[in-house]
């Protein structure tokens, strides 16, 4: 009897141990089949889950609201199945992204709050996702950037004739400074001498900086230049006004340039003047004969001589006799 009761007790303890092991395994595996909480599922698709695995937490504003129950491939993307607590509702404009929980590499799924007045996701719906920066990718890009910087430094060394050897660029710079040291020293000395002269008021720049009279004269000259520039602008403005008036056909010059009737009249006057000058040149008309015919000049000279003789003969004669004698002499 005692052996039988002892065997029963051993069997019960064995079964209890198996039950505890099973409960512990189910709890640690995260399957939740034993103490499976009620809720609803959502799906989230990513190009890369970046280490997100089954059992990782789903957080909203740092608060755990669910867990990842399954990860799988769907076509060319990775899909995570989420179980969300029944009392948590997620807005339809919210999105999920994989975030790093610690420096040890553990991850979780971070879900944004979304709008409070908009529609909410129904059970089984797909939540929007956004890809995050992977630290491995950042480190890889930094390594690539380091390689590129090294190549650039090598190319700079080659362009300076350094042969691309380590430290040769600095050697080149040191040699350049050593070779041009005396020139640099002389340049610095010259600069010091120039600044000393300026400080003493020597030269134009020194006087300009130290002599108030010269400064005032320079300001006066600048004022005069400004005045001349103002006058020049006024002259240009007036010239532009005159040009605008001429272009509009106003005034004598505008009428002469743009009035067709006035132009025709001027052409006619020039033509008439040319005809008159041609007639005068050819000896036509009284004035033309007077200019071109020498006989009329000779007759006039003969008449004047006769008149002189008649006047000389009238000195001792009376007026009537003198008039008769002059008429006789002339005709």
C-alpha positions as CSV (number, residue, x, y, z in Angstrom):
1,X,0.0,0.0,0.0
2,X,2.8,2.4,0.9
3,X,4.7,1.6,-2.3
4,X,1.6,2.2,-4.3
5,X,1.0,5.7,-2.7
6,X,4.6,6.5,-3.2
7,X,4.5,5.6,-6.9
8,X,1.4,7.8,-7.3
9,X,3.1,10.7,-5.7
10,X,6.2,10.3,-7.8
11,X,4.0,10.2,-10.9
12,X,2.1,13.4,-9.9
13,X,5.3,15.2,-9.2
14,X,6.6,14.1,-12.6
15,X,3.5,15.3,-14.4
16,X,3.6,18.6,-12.5
17,X,7.2,19.1,-13.6
18,X,6.3,18.4,-17.2
19,X,3.5,21.0,-17.0
20,X,5.9,23.6,-15.5
21,X,8.4,23.0,-18.2
22,X,5.8,23.3,-20.9
23,X,4.5,26.5,-19.4
24,X,8.0,27.9,-19.1
25,X,8.8,27.0,-22.7
26,X,5.6,28.6,-24.1
27,X,6.2,31.8,-22.1
28,X,9.8,32.1,-23.2
29,X,9.1,31.3,-26.9
30,X,6.6,34.2,-27.1
31,X,4.0,32.1,-28.9
32,X,1.5,32.9,-26.2
33,X,-0.6,29.9,-26.9
34,X,-1.1,29.2,-23.2
35,X,-1.8,32.7,-21.9
36,X,-2.8,34.1,-25.2
37,X,-4.2,37.6,-24.7
38,X,-7.2,38.7,-26.7
39,X,-6.7,41.4,-29.3
40,X,-6.5,41.9,-33.0
41,X,-3.9,41.5,-35.7
42,X,-2.3,43.9,-38.1
43,X,0.3,43.4,-40.8
44,X,3.3,45.6,-41.6
45,X,5.4,45.2,-44.7
46,X,9.0,46.3,-45.0
47,X,11.8,46.1,-47.6
48,X,14.0,44.9,-44.7
49,X,13.0,43.9,-41.2
50,X,16.5,44.7,-40.0
51,X,16.6,42.1,-37.2
52,X,13.0,42.4,-36.1
53,X,11.9,39.0,-34.9
54,X,9.0,37.1,-33.3
55,X,8.3,38.2,-29.8
56,X,9.6,41.8,-30.2
57,X,7.5,44.6,-28.7
58,X,5.2,47.0,-30.5
59,X,5.4,50.4,-28.9
60,X,3.4,53.6,-29.3
61,X,5.0,56.7,-27.6
62,X,7.2,54.3,-25.7
63,X,4.3,52.3,-24.3
64,X,4.0,48.6,-25.1
65,X,0.7,48.0,-27.0
66,X,1.4,44.6,-28.6
67,X,3.9,42.1,-29.9
68,X,5.3,40.7,-33.1
69,X,3.8,37.2,-33.5
70,X,5.2,36.2,-36.9
71,X,7.7,37.3,-39.5
72,X,7.6,36.0,-43.1
73,X,8.4,36.7,-46.7
74,X,5.6,37.9,-49.0
75,X,7.0,38.2,-52.5
76,X,9.9,40.6,-52.5
77,X,9.1,42.1,-49.1
78,X,9.2,41.0,-45.5
79,X,6.0,41.0,-43.5
80,X,5.5,41.2,-39.7
81,X,2.2,40.1,-38.1
82,X,1.4,42.2,-35.1
83,X,-1.0,41.4,-32.2
84,X,-2.4,44.6,-30.8
85,X,-4.1,44.9,-27.4
86,X,-7.9,45.0,-27.7
87,X,-8.2,48.3,-25.9
88,X,-5.7,50.1,-28.2
89,X,-7.0,51.6,-31.5
90,X,-4.5,52.8,-34.1
91,X,-5.3,55.6,-36.6
92,X,-5.3,54.8,-40.2
93,X,-2.7,57.5,-41.0
94,X,-0.2,56.1,-38.4
95,X,2.9,54.3,-39.7
96,X,5.3,51.8,-38.2
97,X,9.0,51.6,-38.4
98,X,11.7,49.4,-37.0
99,X,13.6,51.1,-34.2
100,X,16.6,50.0,-32.2
101,X,15.9,49.3,-28.5
102,X,19.5,49.2,-27.2
103,X,23.1,49.2,-28.3
104,X,23.1,45.4,-28.1
105,X,21.2,45.2,-31.3
106,X,17.7,44.4,-30.0
107,X,14.9,46.0,-32.0
108,X,11.2,46.8,-31.6
109,X,8.4,48.2,-33.8
110,X,7.6,51.8,-33.2
111,X,4.2,53.1,-34.2
112,X,3.3,56.7,-34.4
113,X,0.2,58.1,-32.7
114,X,-1.6,59.4,-35.8
115,X,-4.6,61.7,-35.8
116,X,-7.2,61.4,-33.1
117,X,-10.3,62.3,-35.2
118,X,-9.6,60.2,-38.3
119,X,-10.7,56.7,-39.1
120,X,-9.0,53.7,-37.4
121,X,-7.5,50.5,-38.7
122,X,-9.7,47.5,-38.8
123,X,-8.5,44.1,-37.5
124,X,-6.4,42.3,-40.2
125,X,-5.6,45.6,-42.0
126,X,-2.1,46.6,-43.2
127,X,-0.4,49.6,-41.4
128,X,1.7,52.0,-43.3
129,X,5.4,51.6,-42.9
130,X,8.6,53.7,-43.3
131,X,12.1,52.5,-43.7
132,X,14.7,53.6,-41.1
133,X,18.4,54.1,-41.4
134,X,20.4,51.0,-40.6
135,X,23.6,51.5,-38.6
136,X,25.3,48.8,-40.6
137,X,24.6,50.8,-43.8
138,X,25.8,54.0,-42.1
139,X,29.1,52.3,-41.0
140,X,29.5,50.9,-44.5
141,X,29.0,54.4,-46.1
142,X,31.5,55.9,-43.6
143,X,34.0,53.3,-44.6
144,X,33.4,54.0,-48.3
145,X,33.8,57.7,-47.5
146,X,37.1,57.1,-45.8
147,X,38.4,55.2,-48.8
148,X,37.3,58.1,-51.1
149,X,39.1,60.6,-48.9
150,X,42.2,58.5,-49.0
151,X,42.0,58.4,-52.8
152,X,41.5,62.2,-53.0
153,X,44.6,62.7,-50.7
154,X,46.6,60.4,-52.9
155,X,45.5,62.3,-56.0
156,X,46.4,65.6,-54.5
157,X,49.9,64.3,-53.5
158,X,50.4,63.1,-57.1
159,X,49.2,66.4,-58.6
160,X,51.9,68.2,-56.4
161,X,54.5,65.9,-57.7
162,X,54.8,64.0,-54.4
163,X,54.5,60.6,-56.0
164,X,51.6,59.6,-53.7
165,X,53.9,58.5,-50.8
166,X,52.9,58.9,-47.2
167,X,54.1,62.2,-45.8
168,X,55.4,63.4,-49.1
169,X,52.8,66.2,-49.3
170,X,53.9,67.7,-46.1
171,X,57.5,67.3,-47.2
172,X,56.7,69.2,-50.3
173,X,55.1,72.0,-48.4
174,X,58.0,72.2,-45.9
175,X,60.5,72.4,-48.9
176,X,58.3,75.2,-50.5
177,X,58.4,77.2,-47.3
178,X,62.1,76.6,-46.8
179,X,63.0,77.7,-50.3
180,X,60.9,80.8,-50.2
181,X,61.8,81.8,-46.6
182,X,64.0,84.8,-47.5
183,X,61.5,86.1,-49.9
184,X,58.7,85.8,-47.3
185,X,60.9,87.6,-44.7
186,X,61.7,90.4,-47.2
187,X,58.0,90.7,-48.0
188,X,57.0,91.0,-44.3
189,X,59.7,93.6,-43.8
190,X,58.4,95.6,-46.8
191,X,54.9,95.4,-45.4
192,X,56.1,96.6,-42.0
193,X,57.9,99.6,-43.6
194,X,54.8,100.5,-45.7
195,X,52.6,100.4,-42.6
196,X,55.1,102.5,-40.7
197,X,55.0,105.2,-43.5
198,X,51.2,105.1,-43.5
199,X,51.2,105.5,-39.7
200,X,53.6,108.5,-40.0
201,X,51.4,110.2,-42.7
202,X,53.9,109.7,-45.5
203,X,52.6,109.4,-49.0
204,X,49.2,109.9,-50.4
205,X,47.5,107.0,-48.4
206,X,49.3,108.2,-45.2
207,X,48.1,111.8,-45.7
208,X,44.7,110.6,-46.6
209,X,44.4,108.6,-43.4
210,X,46.1,111.2,-41.1
211,X,45.6,114.7,-42.7
212,X,42.1,115.9,-42.1
213,X,42.5,118.7,-44.6
214,X,43.3,116.3,-47.4
215,X,40.4,114.2,-46.3
216,X,38.1,117.2,-46.5
217,X,39.4,118.1,-50.0
218,X,38.8,114.5,-51.1
219,X,35.3,114.7,-49.8
220,X,34.8,118.0,-51.6
221,X,36.1,116.5,-54.8
222,X,33.8,113.6,-54.4
223,X,30.9,116.1,-53.9
224,X,31.8,117.9,-57.1
225,X,32.0,114.6,-59.0
226,X,28.5,113.8,-57.6
227,X,27.3,117.2,-58.7
228,X,28.8,116.7,-62.2
229,X,27.2,113.4,-62.4
230,X,23.8,114.9,-61.4
231,X,24.2,117.6,-64.1
232,X,25.2,114.9,-66.6
233,X,22.0,113.0,-65.7
234,X,20.0,116.1,-66.1
235,X,21.6,116.8,-69.5
236,X,20.8,113.3,-70.6
237,X,17.3,113.6,-69.4
238,X,16.8,116.9,-71.3
239,X,18.4,115.4,-74.4
240,X,16.0,112.5,-74.1
241,X,13.1,114.9,-73.8
242,X,14.2,116.8,-76.9
243,X,14.6,113.6,-78.8
244,X,11.2,112.5,-77.7
245,X,9.7,115.8,-79.0
246,X,11.6,115.5,-82.2
247,X,10.4,111.9,-82.6
248,X,6.8,113.0,-81.9
249,X,7.1,115.6,-84.7
250,X,7.0,118.6,-82.4
251,X,8.9,121.8,-83.0
252,X,10.8,123.0,-86.2
253,X,13.2,120.1,-86.1
254,X,10.5,117.5,-85.5
255,X,8.4,119.0,-88.3
256,X,11.5,119.0,-90.6
257,X,12.3,115.4,-89.8
258,X,8.9,113.8,-89.6
259,X,6.5,116.2,-91.5
260,X,6.3,114.9,-95.1
261,X,4.7,118.1,-96.4
262,X,7.4,120.2,-94.9
263,X,10.0,118.0,-96.4
264,X,8.5,118.2,-99.8
265,X,8.4,122.0,-99.5
266,X,12.1,122.1,-98.5
267,X,12.9,119.9,-101.5
268,X,10.9,122.2,-103.8
269,X,12.7,125.3,-102.4
270,X,16.1,123.7,-102.9
271,X,15.1,122.8,-106.5
272,X,14.0,126.4,-107.2
273,X,17.2,127.8,-105.7
274,X,19.2,125.4,-107.9
275,X,17.3,126.6,-111.0
276,X,17.9,130.2,-110.1
277,X,21.6,129.6,-109.5
278,X,21.8,127.8,-112.9
279,X,20.2,130.7,-114.7
280,X,22.5,133.2,-113.0
281,X,25.4,131.0,-114.0
282,X,24.2,130.9,-117.6
283,X,23.7,134.7,-117.8
284,X,19.9,134.5,-118.1
285,X,17.8,137.4,-116.9
286,X,18.9,140.9,-115.8
287,X,20.8,139.8,-112.8
288,X,22.4,137.0,-114.8
289,X,23.5,139.4,-117.5
290,X,24.8,141.8,-114.9
291,X,26.9,139.0,-113.4
292,X,28.1,137.3,-116.6
293,X,28.1,140.1,-119.4
294,X,31.2,142.3,-119.3
295,X,29.8,144.8,-121.9
296,X,27.3,146.1,-119.4
297,X,30.1,146.8,-117.0
298,X,32.1,148.6,-119.7
299,X,29.1,150.7,-120.6
300,X,28.6,151.6,-117.0
301,X,32.2,152.6,-116.7
302,X,32.0,154.8,-119.9
303,X,28.9,156.5,-118.5
304,X,30.6,157.2,-115.3
305,X,33.6,158.8,-117.1
306,X,31.3,161.0,-119.1
307,X,29.5,162.0,-116.0
308,X,32.8,163.0,-114.4
309,X,33.7,165.2,-117.4
310,X,30.3,166.8,-117.4
311,X,30.6,167.6,-113.7
312,X,34.0,169.1,-114.3
313,X,32.6,171.4,-117.1
314,X,29.8,172.7,-114.9
315,X,31.9,174.3,-112.3
316,X,31.5,177.8,-113.9
317,X,28.1,177.5,-115.5
318,X,24.6,178.1,-114.0
319,X,22.3,175.4,-112.9
320,X,20.1,175.3,-116.0
321,X,23.1,175.5,-118.4
322,X,24.8,172.8,-116.3
323,X,21.8,170.6,-116.5
324,X,21.6,171.0,-120.3
325,X,25.3,170.4,-120.7
326,X,25.2,167.2,-118.5
327,X,22.2,165.8,-120.5
328,X,24.0,166.5,-123.7
329,X,27.1,164.8,-122.5
330,X,25.2,161.7,-121.3
331,X,22.9,161.3,-124.3
